[in-house]
Amino acid sequence: MANPRFDRSPPERDPTRINERIRVSEVRLIDEEGTQVGIVPTEQALALASERDLDLVEVAPDARPPVTRLLDYSKYKYEQEQKAKAARKHQQQVNVREIKLRPKIATHDYETKRGHVERFLRQMDKVKVTIMFRGREQAHPERGRALLQRLYDDIEDLATIEQEPEQEGRNMSMLLAPVRAKGSDAERSAA
């Protein structure tokens, strides 16, 4: 078996073209203040960049001619990384946890499963509650629906029904979402 230390792929090369890596005859140039200079030959843009001790960075490679900007590349790269980091920080991971029940569940087993559902909802996870039918139990889907309704009634203050109970083959499932997640969405849209 190959040693995993030597099985590494080469480091990811930055796809942004800067300075001499820009290989087109002319570019649309934007200076360091953000004002558009116009379409200039690449050599002239490079000379202007070196004169001002800045880098010529291609910001829109798909445009014709490509859009370039005079700026300090290391500072630009750092700001881009910070923006990406902030965007990742503000993303909220939504986990969907699943609890499986049977239609003829014993009282203590039901209480235990309800406790699990409550814990998941307090952790701000969505919960998919699935009732598994076997054999003749499939002839009585109303029992499964009643069990799901009973569970929802018991935890109504913690959850809202995101997906109503529906039969999927031998299983019936319902998706519950935490109440505070719904409220925070409304608060975010109001702000």
C-alpha angles and dihedrals in degrees: 000000000000119000107252091218091066095039094077123131116235115272115276110265118222108251093205111109115222135178112328093010089073102093105181126107097236138014139192103247129210117186128223093273091055097251117137114246094185136233110334135165112271092239091056091048090050091049090050091050094050090045090056092040092242136118128253104231125188105226100170109030095170095060120095107260097019115251113240131183135203109234145122101278098204090053091046092050091048091051091049090052091049091051091050091048092050091049091052091047093055094049112101118216111225114204121195111207120193129217119190123207137175122227092240096051119160119243097249092045089051091051090050093050091046088054090053091050091050091050092050092049091050088053086057093247123139114241127215108202111201127189113202116210123202130193113318092006087080089069089065108052089153089073090058091046090050091051092051090048090049090051091049092048089053094052100029093126091058102040148036125207109253095175121024118233111281134175117243109180108294093351134073117200141183129189119222125195125197114259097229091055089060092048094049090052089055091047091050093051091048092052 
